[in-house]
Amino acid sequence: MTLASGDTVVLGTGADPGGAEFDRNAEHNRALAAELRDRVAAAALGGPEAARRRHAERGKLLPRDRVAGLLDPGSPFLELSSLAAHGMYGDEAPGAGIITGVGRVAGRECVIVANDATVKGGTYYPMTVKKHLRAQEVALHNRLPCIYLVDSGGAYLPLQDEVFPDREHFGRIFYNQATMSARGIPQLAAVLGSCTAGGAYVPAMSDEAVIVRGQGTIFLGGPPLVKAATGEIVTAEELGGGELHSRVSGVTDHLADDDAHALRIVRSIVDTLGPRSPRPWETAPPEEPVVAPAGLYGVVPPDPRTPYDVREVIARLVDGSRFQEFKPLYGPTLVTGFARIHGHPVGIVANNGILFAESALKGAHFIELCDRRSVPLLFLQNISGFMVGREYEAGGIAKHGAKMVTAVSCARVPKLTVVIGGSFGAGNYAMCGRAYSPRFLWLWPNARISVMGGEQAASVLATVRRDRLGDGWPAAEEEAFKAPIREQYERQGNPYYATARLWDDGVIDPLDTRRMLGLALSAAANAPLEPVGYGVFRM
């Protein structure tokens, strides 16, 4: 895959689909993908069977059926963080009890936030709040209308100290609604069930709100609280039902007969929002890769530390497998270049080994080029970090790495990140980790993410301890000291641990990567770009 500088070429593949190594890789990655599918399918069920049955018996659509009924028929749904809260809260909050994502409604891409009342009555755990806020962040950065399908009992009271008081807790939802509406980002709500306590502000602060007769209720204090506070005995319908809010209070604007009717009303409202803004970059007709994407399983080794040519991944993601590489002869441990994905232009920054000073300078230069040319950036992370040692510190590895981190931080174009292997230490920063506000960030099932590898962490801490104890530390005791550190890092660096805590927007099957990137680029194209106020600084 050696390229002549400046050429746009169709990438080939050096992988042998019939080879033993390819087969071993493929078998391993297929097993990881199957495990992912099983976990996602289990989370998608929502609450326990009894809760789902009660929900349906009340005449309500299940939450995923509500989302499907809202979307344009046959259109895709870019779901976010489907495994949020996985393994947390005693596994009682699959998906954190809320469904979020980007989908097309009446021809417009919108962010959809749908409470799942089959999960603890749709109440908000800490991860539920975080997932809701992340969906609003996606809407803000990509200027997408927000649609809230409300069916929630409000905050999960046993964890109120982790849900209510802080800056990024429950109240931030309503702050975001107000500020997005002020910026011209539509806020729409359909109350399909309970809307209690602070949650009552979701429809009250929306541009337009729909409520279902005999089913939706909105009140700051429910009947038990009213009785306790005032002695008044009142039913939920009398206190905050659809008839009251549509005819008397004016909190809602439209009264629907049932869920399906409410969803039709929401679609008709979206239809009045007008067309999307022009795309800030030109698109071309999409093409399938020449190199079959199915081969991704076979080219990625089971161990992220095993080297391979990242162009094997690029060839299976980009339109026509065409790639115009930038500076192919300089800083070869970072691959940079231009391509298209589903017709959208992208500048790709992909790890091909550890980052040296030359790699960082090349990356900073390329990122500035993309920013100046309004080309979205795609980061493919498989990075153990920057090169360390006396020679490299003396050569200024810190200041050169800082240039790349600065370029990533300041780029105004949309940034997308996929962790296709390891994501360790400062390498995570230079390659647009979560702290650098990529529009979307996903992990592959083989990904690992932590400040350093478990073996490395164990060795560092053991060295510190040995220096303090001297040479009298028996080898067996040292190993006993290191073993739990390795286990901690392995557990906390696992992609499912990460995605449960919303350090990303989901774990995805490598074979879905191209589709997800296409949907993400389409969503990102709704937001205009700020003008660039500087030229390109050659590094």
Rosetta blueprint (number, residue, H / E / L):
1 M L
2 T L
3 L L
4 A L
5 S L
6 G L
7 D L
8 T E
9 V E
10 V E
11 L L
12 G L
13 T L
14 G L
15 A L
16 D L
17 P L
18 G L
19 G L
20 A H
21 E H
22 F H
23 D H
24 R H
25 N H
26 A H
27 E H
28 H H
29 N H
30 R H
31 A H
32 L H
33 A H
34 A H
35 E H
36 L H
37 R H
38 D H
39 R H
40 V H
41 A H
42 A H
43 A H
44 A H
45 L L
46 G L
47 G L
48 P L
49 E H
50 A H
51 A H
52 R H
53 R H
54 R H
55 H H
56 A H
57 E H
58 R L
59 G L
60 K L
61 L L
62 L L
63 P H
64 R H
65 D H
66 R H
67 V H
68 A H
69 G H
70 L H
71 L L
72 D L
73 P L
74 G L
75 S L
76 P L
77 F E
78 L E
79 E E
80 L E
81 S L
82 S L
83 L L
84 A L
85 A L
86 H L
87 G L
88 M L
89 Y H
90 G H
91 D H
92 E L
93 A L
94 P H
95 G H
96 A H
97 G H
98 I E
99 I E
100 T E
101 G E
102 V E
103 G E
104 R E
105 V E
106 A L
107 G L
108 R E
109 E E
110 C E
111 V E
112 I E
113 V E
114 A E
115 N E
116 D L
117 A L
118 T L
119 V L
120 K H
121 G H
122 G H
123 T L
124 Y E
125 Y L
126 P H
127 M H
128 T H
129 V H
130 K H
131 K H
132 H H
133 L H
134 R H
135 A H
136 Q H
137 E H
138 V H
139 A H
140 L H
141 H H
142 N H
143 R L
144 L L
145 P L
146 C E
147 I E
148 Y E
149 L E
150 V E
151 D E
152 S E
153 G L
154 G L
155 A E
156 Y L
157 L H
158 P H
159 L H
160 Q H
161 D H
162 E H
163 V L
164 F L
165 P L
166 D L
167 R L
168 E L
169 H L
170 F L
171 G H
172 R H
173 I H
174 F H
175 Y H
176 N H
177 Q H
178 A H
179 T H
180 M H
181 S H
182 A H
183 R L
184 G L
185 I L
186 P L
187 Q E
188 L E
189 A E
190 A E
191 V E
192 L E
193 G E
194 S E
195 C E
196 T E
197 A H
198 G H
199 G H
200 A H
201 Y H
202 V H
203 P H
204 A H
205 M L
206 S L
207 D L
208 E E
209 A E
210 V E
211 I E
212 V E
213 R L
214 G L
215 Q L
216 G L
217 T E
218 I E
219 F E
220 L L
221 G L
222 G L
223 P H
224 P H
225 L H
226 V H
227 K H
228 A H
229 A H
230 T H
231 G L
232 E L
233 I L
234 V L
235 T L
236 A H
237 E H
238 E H
239 L H
240 G H
241 G E
242 G H
243 E H
244 L H
245 H H
246 S H
247 R H
248 V H
249 S H
250 G L
251 V L
252 T L
253 D L
254 H E
255 L E
256 A E
257 D L
258 D L
259 D H
260 A H
261 H H
262 A H
263 L H
264 R H
265 I H
266 V H
267 R H
268 S H
269 I H
270 V H
271 D L
272 T L
273 L L
274 G L
275 P L
276 R L
277 S L
278 P L
279 R L
280 P L
281 W L
282 E L
283 T L
284 A L
285 P L
286 P L
287 E L
288 E L
289 P L
290 V L
291 V L
292 A L
293 P H
294 A H
295 G H
296 L H
297 Y H
298 G H
299 V H
300 V L
301 P L
302 P L
303 D L
304 P L
305 R L
306 T L
307 P L
308 Y L
309 D L
310 V L
311 R H
312 E H
313 V H
314 I H
315 A L
316 R L
317 L L
318 V L
319 D H
320 G H
321 S H
322 R E
323 F E
324 Q E
325 E E
326 F E
327 K L
328 P L
329 L L
330 Y L
331 G L
332 P L
333 T L
334 L E
335 V E
336 T E
337 G E
338 F E
339 A E
340 R E
341 I E
342 H L
343 G L
344 H E
345 P E
346 V E
347 G E
348 I E
349 V E
350 A E
351 N E
352 N L
353 G L
354 I L
355 L E
356 F L
357 A H
358 E H
359 S H
360 A H
361 L H
362 K H
363 G H
364 A H
365 H H
366 F H
367 I H
368 E H
369 L H
370 C H
371 D H
372 R H
373 R L
374 S L
375 V L
376 P L
377 L E
378 L E
379 F E
380 L E
381 Q E
382 N E
383 I E
384 S L
385 G L
386 F E
387 M L
388 V L
389 G L
390 R H
391 E H
392 Y H
393 E H
394 A H
395 G L
396 G L
397 I H
398 A H
399 K H
400 H H
401 G H
402 A H
403 K H
404 M H
405 V H
406 T H
407 A H
408 V H
409 S H
410 C H
411 A L
412 R L
413 V L
414 P L
415 K E
416 L E
417 T E
418 V E
419 V E
420 I E
421 G E
422 G E
423 S E
424 F E
425 G H
426 A H
427 G H
428 N H
429 Y H
430 A H
431 M L
432 C L
433 G L
434 R H
435 A H
436 Y H
437 S L
438 P L
439 R L
440 F E
441 L E
442 W E
443 L E
444 W L
445 P L
446 N L
447 A L
448 R E
449 I E
450 S E
451 V L
452 M L
453 G L
454 G H
455 E H
456 Q H
457 A H
458 A H
459 S H
460 V H
461 L H
462 A H
463 T H
464 V H
465 R H
466 R H
467 D H
468 R H
469 L H
470 G L
471 D L
472 G L
473 W L
474 P L
475 A H
476 A H
477 E H
478 E H
479 E H
480 A H
481 F H
482 K H
483 A H
484 P H
485 I H
486 R H
487 E H
488 Q H
489 Y H
490 E H
491 R H
492 Q H
493 G L
494 N L
495 P H
496 Y H
497 Y H
498 A H
499 T H
500 A H
501 R L
502 L L
503 W L
504 D L
505 D L
506 G L
507 V E
508 I L
509 D L
510 P H
511 L H
512 D H
513 T H
514 R H
515 R H
516 M H
517 L H
518 G H
519 L H
520 A H
521 L H
522 S H
523 A H
524 A H
525 A L
526 N L
527 A L
528 P L
529 L L
530 E L
531 P L
532 V L
533 G L
534 Y L
535 G L
536 V L
537 F L
538 R L
539 M L
